[in-house]
Amino acid sequence: MTTRSKATYALWVLFGINLMNFFDRQILGAVGETIRNEWQLSDTALGTLGTAFTLIYAAVGLPLGRLTDRITRTWILSAGVFVWSLFTAISGVAQNYAQLFAVRLGVGVGEASCAPAATSLIGDLFPATKRGKALSVFMLGLPLGVAASFAVSSWVTQRWGWRPSFYVAAIPGIICALLALMVKEPKRGAAETHAISGAQRAGSPYRLVLSIPTMWWIILSGALHNFNMYAVGTFLVSFLQRVHHAQPFEAGLISMLTYGVSGVPGLILGGVIGDSVMRRRSNGRLLVGAISVLMAVPLVYFALSQPAGATVSFTVLMFIGWALMYVYYATVYSTIQDVIEPSLRGTAMALYFFAMYVLGASLGPIGMGYLSGHFTMKAAQAAGVTETTFEALRPFAPQGLHSALYIIPVLGFLLAVVLFAGSRTVKKDMERLQQWMREAADKTPRAESAKAEAAK
């Protein structure tokens, strides 16, 4: 097998792993409204399940990121996929809220292995000029995994209940765990222009990553973007069932299109356009991301403003708007590779993920749940209802959730501003990295040997 074919095979395995990563993660969003009604949960309690997952995901991700920079990455991936697949299956046997809460923590521990190890591998399998496209293929696992999860889980739930929807994900997950062991581990820095081998800068790896100005803007952008992604992912099906009166499977299909399939054109075009613009402007990727998010804001706002039952117009507007939101991944993930040296990429991704999950994804579900409950109570009080039981507040839940979701376009606008700010610093950070790699390459044994031969 040629080097190119090995890289292609590895990329498709990583794509499959990422697809199952988001398939398993999104099942709860697809079946959450059914669980909420069965166990009579508040929106805050439902959101807390997602928050617990993301907090443990972020906490475990940091040490796994450091481990990624030290040991064989394919081993980490294989073990992680097996663990999260096992706990996803166990989720289906949970008998109460506390048990489901605990099991979702196990899923988070396993899934924390995916991004740092996979993106670090891609950074060493593909040169800088092709990383945007390679990362776009990898990140296609996000929308396709989410889309498949919404479609399969809602279909299974409508026919057999919500529990079997967790079981069906275990087998493909275990297959992915085995395939990961067949990926050949590349040398760190193998795809760089400058042959730096395993060269590292002295000092704390976390301080080194945070010494790069662009990383601060990227981390802040991740918090804003993940708040929106996880808030919508947790409550989109609920919104469609409550406000647009969709049946579970219909809500799942609309969510599959708007939140899942929409990511395919967003990621592909984002990667291609980002790489193309970067050849002319070093800050091209972040500019493409910022402009795309800015264009998405009014589309998402008008999608949410559609009247009850207008599912066609909602689907069209939300599909286009969310496709533009997905451009974020193709442009920002590849930018991290552009400003971080190979020996720190696992750490950088883990630090980025820690911040954006703690500050964004963990707050998205519970924050949206709290806002939904707040506006639900206000609507009930305006109607003269003073009881706070589940049944008493049920008629006002659609209005409450609908009002809460309008925070999404507001945060989307702030995200565009942050990405524009990052585009102002990335050029100097890229130049600084290239200068360091040139100096590091000159100090490698091979370079020193060549100098000695030339001196003779």
PyMOL commands that set and color helices and strands:
alter all, ss='L'
color gray80, all
select helices_A, chain A and resi 3-39+43-68+73-91+97-111+114-125+128-139+141-160+164-167+170-180+205-210+213-243+248-261+263-278+284-304+311-339+342-361+363-382+390-404+407-423+426-442+445-455
alter helices_A, ss='H'
color red, helices_A
deselect
rebuild
show_as cartoon
